[in-house]
Amino acid sequence: MSQPPTDSPYRWRPDHLEAIRIVLSIPALMPAIRAISDAMADLEQLYPDAIPTARRELDAIATIDTELAGLGPEQLQAPP
């Protein structure tokens, strides 16, 4: 059973928008950021269990990004 959205540690917060923008490396204007915020708040109300899943995926992306940032050009060009 999921926690009510008000008690959830995964509750959507406005500062998460900046984390998403950074992870995805996309420029965003304030109207777009507000639209994302509104959509996330709606999703949280309709699908509260989706937020923890999205959070785990964003954390995984951030981990991969951090690992890639530590590689040199030769390592980045090497086959997997």
PyMOL Python script that loads the backbone (N, CA, C, O; Angstrom):
from pymol import cmd

cmd.read_pdbstr("""\
ATOM      1  N   MET A   1       0.852  -1.169   0.000  1.00  0.00           N
ATOM      2  CA  MET A   1       0.000   0.000   0.000  1.00  0.00           C
ATOM      3  C   MET A   1       0.898   1.232   0.000  1.00  0.00           C
ATOM      4  O   MET A   1       1.898   1.279   0.717  1.00  0.00           O
ATOM      5  N   SER A   2       0.543   2.215  -0.794  1.00  0.00           N
ATOM      6  CA  SER A   2       1.362   3.420  -0.864  1.00  0.00           C
ATOM      7  C   SER A   2       0.963   4.399   0.228  1.00  0.00           C
ATOM      8  O   SER A   2      -0.151   4.366   0.751  1.00  0.00           O
ATOM      9  N   GLN A   3       1.922   5.280   0.558  1.00  0.00           N
ATOM     10  CA  GLN A   3       1.656   6.301   1.552  1.00  0.00           C
ATOM     11  C   GLN A   3       0.802   7.396   0.921  1.00  0.00           C
ATOM     12  O   GLN A   3       0.851   7.590  -0.294  1.00  0.00           O
ATOM     13  N   PRO A   4       0.025   8.109   1.721  1.00  0.00           N
ATOM     14  CA  PRO A   4      -0.681   9.266   1.173  1.00  0.00           C
ATOM     15  C   PRO A   4       0.338  10.269   0.647  1.00  0.00           C
ATOM     16  O   PRO A   4       1.419  10.399   1.222  1.00  0.00           O
ATOM     17  N   PRO A   5       0.017  10.986  -0.440  1.00  0.00           N
ATOM     18  CA  PRO A   5       1.000  11.909  -1.027  1.00  0.00           C
ATOM     19  C   PRO A   5       1.571  12.916  -0.037  1.00  0.00           C
ATOM     20  O   PRO A   5       2.732  13.301  -0.176  1.00  0.00           O
ATOM     21  N   THR A   6       0.814  13.353   0.944  1.00  0.00           N
ATOM     22  CA  THR A   6       1.327  14.357   1.882  1.00  0.00           C
ATOM     23  C   THR A   6       2.387  13.790   2.812  1.00  0.00           C
ATOM     24  O   THR A   6       3.203  14.547   3.338  1.00  0.00           O
ATOM     25  N   ASP A   7       2.400  12.468   3.031  1.00  0.00           N
ATOM     26  CA  ASP A   7       3.369  11.840   3.925  1.00  0.00           C
ATOM     27  C   ASP A   7       4.539  11.207   3.175  1.00  0.00           C
ATOM     28  O   ASP A   7       5.499  10.746   3.793  1.00  0.00           O
ATOM     29  N   SER A   8       4.463  11.184   1.881  1.00  0.00           N
ATOM     30  CA  SER A   8       5.450  10.469   1.085  1.00  0.00           C
ATOM     31  C   SER A   8       6.778  11.220   1.003  1.00  0.00           C
ATOM     32  O   SER A   8       6.796  12.427   0.760  1.00  0.00           O
ATOM     33  N   PRO A   9       7.897  10.503   1.205  1.00  0.00           N
ATOM     34  CA  PRO A   9       9.203  11.145   1.017  1.00  0.00           C
ATOM     35  C   PRO A   9       9.471  11.425  -0.458  1.00  0.00           C
ATOM     36  O   PRO A   9      10.402  12.158  -0.790  1.00  0.00           O
ATOM     37  N   TYR A  10       8.662  10.849  -1.343  1.00  0.00           N
ATOM     38  CA  TYR A  10       8.837  11.021  -2.782  1.00  0.00           C
ATOM     39  C   TYR A  10       7.945  12.129  -3.339  1.00  0.00           C
ATOM     40  O   TYR A  10       7.846  12.293  -4.555  1.00  0.00           O
ATOM     41  N   ARG A  11       7.306  12.881  -2.466  1.00  0.00           N
ATOM     42  CA  ARG A  11       6.389  13.931  -2.901  1.00  0.00           C
ATOM     43  C   ARG A  11       7.078  14.893  -3.867  1.00  0.00           C
ATOM     44  O   ARG A  11       8.228  15.285  -3.667  1.00  0.00           O
ATOM     45  N   TRP A  12       6.357  15.256  -4.903  1.00  0.00           N
ATOM     46  CA  TRP A  12       6.895  16.169  -5.907  1.00  0.00           C
ATOM     47  C   TRP A  12       7.191  17.525  -5.279  1.00  0.00           C
ATOM     48  O   TRP A  12       6.364  18.072  -4.549  1.00  0.00           O
ATOM     49  N   ARG A  13       8.357  18.059  -5.562  1.00  0.00           N
ATOM     50  CA  ARG A  13       8.755  19.356  -5.050  1.00  0.00           C
ATOM     51  C   ARG A  13       9.214  20.229  -6.231  1.00  0.00           C
ATOM     52  O   ARG A  13       9.796  19.715  -7.187  1.00  0.00           O
ATOM     53  N   PRO A  14       8.958  21.527  -6.170  1.00  0.00           N
ATOM     54  CA  PRO A  14       9.358  22.402  -7.282  1.00  0.00           C
ATOM     55  C   PRO A  14      10.840  22.322  -7.628  1.00  0.00           C
ATOM     56  O   PRO A  14      11.199  22.487  -8.794  1.00  0.00           O
ATOM     57  N   ASP A  15      11.716  22.072  -6.649  1.00  0.00           N
ATOM     58  CA  ASP A  15      13.147  22.015  -6.964  1.00  0.00           C
ATOM     59  C   ASP A  15      13.515  20.773  -7.770  1.00  0.00           C
ATOM     60  O   ASP A  15      14.621  20.705  -8.306  1.00  0.00           O
ATOM     61  N   HIS A  16      12.638  19.807  -7.870  1.00  0.00           N
ATOM     62  CA  HIS A  16      12.907  18.625  -8.688  1.00  0.00           C
ATOM     63  C   HIS A  16      12.961  18.994 -10.170  1.00  0.00           C
ATOM     64  O   HIS A  16      13.633  18.315 -10.946  1.00  0.00           O
ATOM     65  N   LEU A  17      12.270  20.050 -10.569  1.00  0.00           N
ATOM     66  CA  LEU A  17      12.300  20.483 -11.968  1.00  0.00           C
ATOM     67  C   LEU A  17      13.709  20.807 -12.417  1.00  0.00           C
ATOM     68  O   LEU A  17      14.114  20.440 -13.520  1.00  0.00           O
ATOM     69  N   GLU A  18      14.449  21.485 -11.580  1.00  0.00           N
ATOM     70  CA  GLU A  18      15.823  21.830 -11.935  1.00  0.00           C
ATOM     71  C   GLU A  18      16.670  20.573 -12.064  1.00  0.00           C
ATOM     72  O   GLU A  18      17.517  20.487 -12.953  1.00  0.00           O
ATOM     73  N   ALA A  19      16.454  19.611 -11.202  1.00  0.00           N
ATOM     74  CA  ALA A  19      17.195  18.350 -11.302  1.00  0.00           C
ATOM     75  C   ALA A  19      16.878  17.641 -12.615  1.00  0.00           C
ATOM     76  O   ALA A  19      17.777  17.111 -13.269  1.00  0.00           O
ATOM     77  N   ILE A  20      15.611  17.631 -13.001  1.00  0.00           N
ATOM     78  CA  ILE A  20      15.229  16.997 -14.267  1.00  0.00           C
ATOM     79  C   ILE A  20      15.880  17.736 -15.434  1.00  0.00           C
ATOM     80  O   ILE A  20      16.424  17.107 -16.341  1.00  0.00           O
ATOM     81  N   ARG A  21      15.826  19.059 -15.415  1.00  0.00           N
ATOM     82  CA  ARG A  21      16.415  19.848 -16.496  1.00  0.00           C
ATOM     83  C   ARG A  21      17.916  19.580 -16.611  1.00  0.00           C
ATOM     84  O   ARG A  21      18.444  19.445 -17.714  1.00  0.00           O
ATOM     85  N   ILE A  22      18.598  19.502 -15.469  1.00  0.00           N
ATOM     86  CA  ILE A  22      20.041  19.252 -15.476  1.00  0.00           C
ATOM     87  C   ILE A  22      20.341  17.851 -15.994  1.00  0.00           C
ATOM     88  O   ILE A  22      21.212  17.672 -16.845  1.00  0.00           O
ATOM     89  N   VAL A  23      19.619  16.858 -15.481  1.00  0.00           N
ATOM     90  CA  VAL A  23      19.870  15.472 -15.902  1.00  0.00           C
ATOM     91  C   VAL A  23      19.633  15.306 -17.395  1.00  0.00           C
ATOM     92  O   VAL A  23      20.404  14.628 -18.074  1.00  0.00           O
ATOM     93  N   LEU A  24      18.587  15.910 -17.903  1.00  0.00           N
ATOM     94  CA  LEU A  24      18.276  15.779 -19.325  1.00  0.00           C
ATOM     95  C   LEU A  24      19.036  16.787 -20.186  1.00  0.00           C
ATOM     96  O   LEU A  24      19.020  16.696 -21.414  1.00  0.00           O
ATOM     97  N   SER A  25      19.700  17.746 -19.543  1.00  0.00           N
ATOM     98  CA  SER A  25      20.479  18.779 -20.229  1.00  0.00           C
ATOM     99  C   SER A  25      19.658  19.499 -21.297  1.00  0.00           C
ATOM    100  O   SER A  25      20.092  19.644 -22.440  1.00  0.00           O
ATOM    101  N   ILE A  26      18.472  19.942 -20.907  1.00  0.00           N
ATOM    102  CA  ILE A  26      17.626  20.673 -21.846  1.00  0.00           C
ATOM    103  C   ILE A  26      17.397  22.083 -21.319  1.00  0.00           C
ATOM    104  O   ILE A  26      17.144  22.273 -20.129  1.00  0.00           O
ATOM    105  N   PRO A  27      17.485  23.067 -22.202  1.00  0.00           N
ATOM    106  CA  PRO A  27      17.147  24.416 -21.756  1.00  0.00           C
ATOM    107  C   PRO A  27      15.632  24.520 -21.595  1.00  0.00           C
ATOM    108  O   PRO A  27      14.881  23.958 -22.392  1.00  0.00           O
ATOM    109  N   ALA A  28      15.196  25.215 -20.597  1.00  0.00           N
ATOM    110  CA  ALA A  28      13.760  25.366 -20.378  1.00  0.00           C
ATOM    111  C   ALA A  28      13.450  26.777 -19.921  1.00  0.00           C
ATOM    112  O   ALA A  28      14.109  27.316 -19.032  1.00  0.00           O
ATOM    113  N   LEU A  29      12.440  27.367 -20.537  1.00  0.00           N
ATOM    114  CA  LEU A  29      11.971  28.686 -20.135  1.00  0.00           C
ATOM    115  C   LEU A  29      10.968  28.522 -19.008  1.00  0.00           C
ATOM    116  O   LEU A  29      10.415  27.439 -18.818  1.00  0.00           O
ATOM    117  N   MET A  30      10.732  29.592 -18.261  1.00  0.00           N
ATOM    118  CA  MET A  30       9.834  29.524 -17.105  1.00  0.00           C
ATOM    119  C   MET A  30       8.441  28.983 -17.444  1.00  0.00           C
ATOM    120  O   MET A  30       7.922  28.191 -16.657  1.00  0.00           O
ATOM    121  N   PRO A  31       7.802  29.353 -18.560  1.00  0.00           N
ATOM    122  CA  PRO A  31       6.484  28.760 -18.850  1.00  0.00           C
ATOM    123  C   PRO A  31       6.552  27.238 -18.995  1.00  0.00           C
ATOM    124  O   PRO A  31       5.629  26.529 -18.593  1.00  0.00           O
ATOM    125  N   ALA A  32       7.633  26.748 -19.563  1.00  0.00           N
ATOM    126  CA  ALA A  32       7.783  25.294 -19.708  1.00  0.00           C
ATOM    127  C   ALA A  32       7.989  24.644 -18.344  1.00  0.00           C
ATOM    128  O   ALA A  32       7.425  23.584 -18.071  1.00  0.00           O
ATOM    129  N   ILE A  33       8.787  25.265 -17.492  1.00  0.00           N
ATOM    130  CA  ILE A  33       9.028  24.731 -16.154  1.00  0.00           C
ATOM    131  C   ILE A  33       7.724  24.703 -15.361  1.00  0.00           C
ATOM    132  O   ILE A  33       7.444  23.735 -14.654  1.00  0.00           O
ATOM    133  N   ARG A  34       6.923  25.772 -15.479  1.00  0.00           N
ATOM    134  CA  ARG A  34       5.628  25.788 -14.787  1.00  0.00           C
ATOM    135  C   ARG A  34       4.707  24.691 -15.309  1.00  0.00           C
ATOM    136  O   ARG A  34       4.000  24.055 -14.528  1.00  0.00           O
ATOM    137  N   ALA A  35       4.707  24.464 -16.613  1.00  0.00           N
ATOM    138  CA  ALA A  35       3.871  23.410 -17.198  1.00  0.00           C
ATOM    139  C   ALA A  35       4.306  22.041 -16.691  1.00  0.00           C
ATOM    140  O   ALA A  35       3.465  21.198 -16.379  1.00  0.00           O
ATOM    141  N   ILE A  36       5.625  21.813 -16.607  1.00  0.00           N
ATOM    142  CA  ILE A  36       6.128  20.543 -16.073  1.00  0.00           C
ATOM    143  C   ILE A  36       5.700  20.388 -14.618  1.00  0.00           C
ATOM    144  O   ILE A  36       5.275  19.310 -14.204  1.00  0.00           O
ATOM    145  N   SER A  37       5.811  21.460 -13.850  1.00  0.00           N
ATOM    146  CA  SER A  37       5.427  21.409 -12.441  1.00  0.00           C
ATOM    147  C   SER A  37       3.948  21.077 -12.289  1.00  0.00           C
ATOM    148  O   SER A  37       3.578  20.240 -11.465  1.00  0.00           O
ATOM    149  N   ASP A  38       3.112  21.724 -13.075  1.00  0.00           N
ATOM    150  CA  ASP A  38       1.672  21.447 -13.012  1.00  0.00           C
ATOM    151  C   ASP A  38       1.370  20.008 -13.399  1.00  0.00           C
ATOM    152  O   ASP A  38       0.556  19.344 -12.758  1.00  0.00           O
ATOM    153  N   ALA A  39       2.024  19.529 -14.444  1.00  0.00           N
ATOM    154  CA  ALA A  39       1.800  18.157 -14.891  1.00  0.00           C
ATOM    155  C   ALA A  39       2.258  17.155 -13.835  1.00  0.00           C
ATOM    156  O   ALA A  39       1.586  16.152 -13.596  1.00  0.00           O
ATOM    157  N   MET A  40       3.400  17.423 -13.205  1.00  0.00           N
ATOM    158  CA  MET A  40       3.884  16.511 -12.170  1.00  0.00           C
ATOM    159  C   MET A  40       2.954  16.492 -10.965  1.00  0.00           C
ATOM    160  O   MET A  40       2.723  15.436 -10.377  1.00  0.00           O
ATOM    161  N   ALA A  41       2.421  17.650 -10.591  1.00  0.00           N
ATOM    162  CA  ALA A  41       1.476  17.696  -9.472  1.00  0.00           C
ATOM    163  C   ALA A  41       0.215  16.895  -9.814  1.00  0.00           C
ATOM    164  O   ALA A  41      -0.318  16.179  -8.966  1.00  0.00           O
ATOM    165  N   ASP A  42      -0.253  17.018 -11.046  1.00  0.00           N
ATOM    166  CA  ASP A  42      -1.416  16.233 -11.472  1.00  0.00           C
ATOM    167  C   ASP A  42      -1.106  14.735 -11.441  1.00  0.00           C
ATOM    168  O   ASP A  42      -1.916  13.936 -10.969  1.00  0.00           O
ATOM    169  N   LEU A  43       0.059  14.365 -11.943  1.00  0.00           N
ATOM    170  CA  LEU A  43       0.446  12.951 -11.937  1.00  0.00           C
ATOM    171  C   LEU A  43       0.539  12.397 -10.526  1.00  0.00           C
ATOM    172  O   LEU A  43       0.143  11.262 -10.260  1.00  0.00           O
ATOM    173  N   GLU A  44       1.066  13.216  -9.628  1.00  0.00           N
ATOM    174  CA  GLU A  44       1.199  12.769  -8.244  1.00  0.00           C
ATOM    175  C   GLU A  44      -0.171  12.442  -7.649  1.00  0.00           C
ATOM    176  O   GLU A  44      -0.322  11.468  -6.911  1.00  0.00           O
ATOM    177  N   GLN A  45      -1.152  13.254  -7.975  1.00  0.00           N
ATOM    178  CA  GLN A  45      -2.501  13.013  -7.460  1.00  0.00           C
ATOM    179  C   GLN A  45      -3.126  11.775  -8.089  1.00  0.00           C
ATOM    180  O   GLN A  45      -3.799  11.004  -7.405  1.00  0.00           O
ATOM    181  N   LEU A  46      -2.908  11.578  -9.389  1.00  0.00           N
ATOM    182  CA  LEU A  46      -3.537  10.466 -10.104  1.00  0.00           C
ATOM    183  C   LEU A  46      -2.786   9.143  -9.934  1.00  0.00           C
ATOM    184  O   LEU A  46      -3.406   8.082  -9.861  1.00  0.00           O
ATOM    185  N   TYR A  47      -1.450   9.205  -9.872  1.00  0.00           N
ATOM    186  CA  TYR A  47      -0.617   8.004  -9.827  1.00  0.00           C
ATOM    187  C   TYR A  47       0.481   8.156  -8.771  1.00  0.00           C
ATOM    188  O   TYR A  47       1.650   8.295  -9.131  1.00  0.00           O
ATOM    189  N   PRO A  48       0.142   8.133  -7.483  1.00  0.00           N
ATOM    190  CA  PRO A  48       1.153   8.390  -6.445  1.00  0.00           C
ATOM    191  C   PRO A  48       2.300   7.387  -6.434  1.00  0.00           C
ATOM    192  O   PRO A  48       3.397   7.729  -5.993  1.00  0.00           O
ATOM    193  N   ASP A  49       2.087   6.175  -6.901  1.00  0.00           N
ATOM    194  CA  ASP A  49       3.159   5.177  -6.902  1.00  0.00           C
ATOM    195  C   ASP A  49       4.176   5.404  -8.008  1.00  0.00           C
ATOM    196  O   ASP A  49       5.261   4.823  -7.974  1.00  0.00           O
ATOM    197  N   ALA A  50       3.846   6.237  -8.991  1.00  0.00           N
ATOM    198  CA  ALA A  50       4.771   6.477 -10.098  1.00  0.00           C
ATOM    199  C   ALA A  50       5.939   7.366  -9.679  1.00  0.00           C
ATOM    200  O   ALA A  50       7.022   7.274 -10.258  1.00  0.00           O
ATOM    201  N   ILE A  51       5.734   8.219  -8.690  1.00  0.00           N
ATOM    202  CA  ILE A  51       6.782   9.153  -8.280  1.00  0.00           C
ATOM    203  C   ILE A  51       8.029   8.419  -7.762  1.00  0.00           C
ATOM    204  O   ILE A  51       9.135   8.767  -8.173  1.00  0.00           O
ATOM    205  N   PRO A  52       7.897   7.417  -6.876  1.00  0.00           N
ATOM    206  CA  PRO A  52       9.111   6.704  -6.439  1.00  0.00           C
ATOM    207  C   PRO A  52       9.838   6.033  -7.601  1.00  0.00           C
ATOM    208  O   PRO A  52      11.069   6.001  -7.626  1.00  0.00           O
ATOM    209  N   THR A  53       9.095   5.502  -8.552  1.00  0.00           N
ATOM    210  CA  THR A  53       9.720   4.864  -9.712  1.00  0.00           C
ATOM    211  C   THR A  53      10.496   5.888 -10.529  1.00  0.00           C
ATOM    212  O   THR A  53      11.643   5.648 -10.906  1.00  0.00           O
ATOM    213  N   ALA A  54       9.873   7.021 -10.801  1.00  0.00           N
ATOM    214  CA  ALA A  54      10.544   8.077 -11.564  1.00  0.00           C
ATOM    215  C   ALA A  54      11.782   8.571 -10.819  1.00  0.00           C
ATOM    216  O   ALA A  54      12.817   8.834 -11.432  1.00  0.00           O
ATOM    217  N   ARG A  55      11.674   8.694  -9.513  1.00  0.00           N
ATOM    218  CA  ARG A  55      12.800   9.170  -8.706  1.00  0.00           C
ATOM    219  C   ARG A  55      13.982   8.201  -8.814  1.00  0.00           C
ATOM    220  O   ARG A  55      15.125   8.628  -8.977  1.00  0.00           O
ATOM    221  N   ARG A  56      13.704   6.903  -8.723  1.00  0.00           N
ATOM    222  CA  ARG A  56      14.777   5.904  -8.864  1.00  0.00           C
ATOM    223  C   ARG A  56      15.428   6.001 -10.239  1.00  0.00           C
ATOM    224  O   ARG A  56      16.649   5.902 -10.361  1.00  0.00           O
ATOM    225  N   GLU A  57      14.610   6.197 -11.278  1.00  0.00           N
ATOM    226  CA  GLU A  57      15.162   6.294 -12.623  1.00  0.00           C
ATOM    227  C   GLU A  57      16.007   7.558 -12.785  1.00  0.00           C
ATOM    228  O   GLU A  57      17.067   7.516 -13.408  1.00  0.00           O
ATOM    229  N   LEU A  58      15.547   8.676 -12.231  1.00  0.00           N
ATOM    230  CA  LEU A  58      16.348   9.904 -12.291  1.00  0.00           C
ATOM    231  C   LEU A  58      17.658   9.753 -11.525  1.00  0.00           C
ATOM    232  O   LEU A  58      18.697  10.245 -11.965  1.00  0.00           O
ATOM    233  N   ASP A  59      17.611   9.077 -10.385  1.00  0.00           N
ATOM    234  CA  ASP A  59      18.839   8.834  -9.621  1.00  0.00           C
ATOM    235  C   ASP A  59      19.799   7.961 -10.424  1.00  0.00           C
ATOM    236  O   ASP A  59      21.008   8.190 -10.403  1.00  0.00           O
ATOM    237  N   ALA A  60      19.272   6.964 -11.129  1.00  0.00           N
ATOM    238  CA  ALA A  60      20.121   6.094 -11.952  1.00  0.00           C
ATOM    239  C   ALA A  60      20.748   6.888 -13.096  1.00  0.00           C
ATOM    240  O   ALA A  60      21.925   6.704 -13.407  1.00  0.00           O
ATOM    241  N   ILE A  61      19.972   7.766 -13.718  1.00  0.00           N
ATOM    242  CA  ILE A  61      20.509   8.607 -14.790  1.00  0.00           C
ATOM    243  C   ILE A  61      21.611   9.502 -14.248  1.00  0.00           C
ATOM    244  O   ILE A  61      22.651   9.660 -14.886  1.00  0.00           O
ATOM    245  N   ALA A  62      21.393  10.083 -13.086  1.00  0.00           N
ATOM    246  CA  ALA A  62      22.404  10.966 -12.480  1.00  0.00           C
ATOM    247  C   ALA A  62      23.685  10.189 -12.177  1.00  0.00           C
ATOM    248  O   ALA A  62      24.784  10.714 -12.356  1.00  0.00           O
ATOM    249  N   THR A  63      23.553   8.947 -11.722  1.00  0.00           N
ATOM    250  CA  THR A  63      24.721   8.112 -11.437  1.00  0.00           C
ATOM    251  C   THR A  63      25.511   7.836 -12.717  1.00  0.00           C
ATOM    252  O   THR A  63      26.736   7.950 -12.731  1.00  0.00           O
ATOM    253  N   ILE A  64      24.815   7.478 -13.777  1.00  0.00           N
ATOM    254  CA  ILE A  64      25.473   7.219 -15.065  1.00  0.00           C
ATOM    255  C   ILE A  64      26.157   8.482 -15.565  1.00  0.00           C
ATOM    256  O   ILE A  64      27.290   8.432 -16.042  1.00  0.00           O
ATOM    257  N   ASP A  65      25.465   9.621 -15.454  1.00  0.00           N
ATOM    258  CA  ASP A  65      26.029  10.893 -15.897  1.00  0.00           C
ATOM    259  C   ASP A  65      27.311  11.210 -15.135  1.00  0.00           C
ATOM    260  O   ASP A  65      28.291  11.661 -15.727  1.00  0.00           O
ATOM    261  N   THR A  66      27.307  10.976 -13.823  1.00  0.00           N
ATOM    262  CA  THR A  66      28.488  11.229 -12.999  1.00  0.00           C
ATOM    263  C   THR A  66      29.642  10.323 -13.423  1.00  0.00           C
ATOM    264  O   THR A  66      30.788  10.767 -13.503  1.00  0.00           O
ATOM    265  N   GLU A  67      29.339   9.062 -13.691  1.00  0.00           N
ATOM    266  CA  GLU A  67      30.378   8.127 -14.123  1.00  0.00           C
ATOM    267  C   GLU A  67      30.947   8.539 -15.476  1.00  0.00           C
ATOM    268  O   GLU A  67      32.159   8.490 -15.684  1.00  0.00           O
ATOM    269  N   LEU A  68      30.074   8.943 -16.391  1.00  0.00           N
ATOM    270  CA  LEU A  68      30.547   9.360 -17.713  1.00  0.00           C
ATOM    271  C   LEU A  68      31.395  10.622 -17.628  1.00  0.00           C
ATOM    272  O   LEU A  68      32.354  10.778 -18.383  1.00  0.00           O
ATOM    273  N   ALA A  69      31.051  11.513 -16.722  1.00  0.00           N
ATOM    274  CA  ALA A  69      31.807  12.760 -16.572  1.00  0.00           C
ATOM    275  C   ALA A  69      33.246  12.484 -16.130  1.00  0.00           C
ATOM    276  O   ALA A  69      34.143  13.285 -16.394  1.00  0.00           O
ATOM    277  N   GLY A  70      33.465  11.356 -15.461  1.00  0.00           N
ATOM    278  CA  GLY A  70      34.799  11.013 -14.991  1.00  0.00           C
ATOM    279  C   GLY A  70      35.655  10.302 -16.018  1.00  0.00           C
ATOM    280  O   GLY A  70      36.828  10.034 -15.754  1.00  0.00           O
ATOM    281  N   LEU A  71      35.104   9.989 -17.182  1.00  0.00           N
ATOM    282  CA  LEU A  71      35.855   9.282 -18.216  1.00  0.00           C
ATOM    283  C   LEU A  71      36.554  10.259 -19.141  1.00  0.00           C
ATOM    284  O   LEU A  71      36.072  11.366 -19.383  1.00  0.00           O
ATOM    285  N   GLY A  72      37.690   9.834 -19.648  1.00  0.00           N
ATOM    286  CA  GLY A  72      38.411  10.635 -20.628  1.00  0.00           C
ATOM    287  C   GLY A  72      37.907  10.369 -22.024  1.00  0.00           C
ATOM    288  O   GLY A  72      37.108   9.454 -22.223  1.00  0.00           O
ATOM    289  N   PRO A  73      38.354  11.150 -23.007  1.00  0.00           N
ATOM    290  CA  PRO A  73      37.896  10.991 -24.390  1.00  0.00           C
ATOM    291  C   PRO A  73      38.165   9.593 -24.959  1.00  0.00           C
ATOM    292  O   PRO A  73      37.337   9.052 -25.693  1.00  0.00           O
ATOM    293  N   GLU A  74      39.307   9.014 -24.626  1.00  0.00           N
ATOM    294  CA  GLU A  74      39.617   7.677 -25.144  1.00  0.00           C
ATOM    295  C   GLU A  74      38.664   6.636 -24.575  1.00  0.00           C
ATOM    296  O   GLU A  74      38.225   5.733 -25.287  1.00  0.00           O
ATOM    297  N   GLN A  75      38.347   6.762 -23.297  1.00  0.00           N
ATOM    298  CA  GLN A  75      37.422   5.812 -22.678  1.00  0.00           C
ATOM    299  C   GLN A  75      36.014   5.960 -23.251  1.00  0.00           C
ATOM    300  O   GLN A  75      35.300   4.975 -23.433  1.00  0.00           O
ATOM    301  N   LEU A  76      35.632   7.186 -23.528  1.00  0.00           N
ATOM    302  CA  LEU A  76      34.301   7.415 -24.090  1.00  0.00           C
ATOM    303  C   LEU A  76      34.164   6.857 -25.498  1.00  0.00           C
ATOM    304  O   LEU A  76      33.069   6.471 -25.907  1.00  0.00           O
ATOM    305  N   GLN A  77      35.267   6.810 -26.246  1.00  0.00           N
ATOM    306  CA  GLN A  77      35.231   6.322 -27.622  1.00  0.00           C
ATOM    307  C   GLN A  77      35.450   4.813 -27.714  1.00  0.00           C
ATOM    308  O   GLN A  77      35.211   4.214 -28.762  1.00  0.00           O
ATOM    309  N   ALA A  78      35.902   4.201 -26.622  1.00  0.00           N
ATOM    310  CA  ALA A  78      36.179   2.754 -26.627  1.00  0.00           C
ATOM    311  C   ALA A  78      34.869   1.987 -26.729  1.00  0.00           C
ATOM    312  O   ALA A  78      33.846   2.415 -26.195  1.00  0.00           O
ATOM    313  N   PRO A  79      34.907   0.841 -27.423  1.00  0.00           N
ATOM    314  CA  PRO A  79      33.690   0.012 -27.476  1.00  0.00           C
ATOM    315  C   PRO A  79      33.321  -0.503 -26.087  1.00  0.00           C
ATOM    316  O   PRO A  79      34.202  -0.673 -25.244  1.00  0.00           O
ATOM    317  N   PRO A  80      32.066  -0.750 -25.837  1.00  0.00           N
ATOM    318  CA  PRO A  80      31.659  -1.231 -24.497  1.00  0.00           C
ATOM    319  C   PRO A  80      32.212  -2.598 -24.186  1.00  0.00           C
ATOM    320  O   PRO A  80      31.962  -3.135 -23.107  1.00  0.00           O
TER     321      PRO A  80
END
""", "prot")
cmd.dss("prot")
cmd.show_as("cartoon", "prot")
cmd.util.cbc("prot")
cmd.orient("prot")
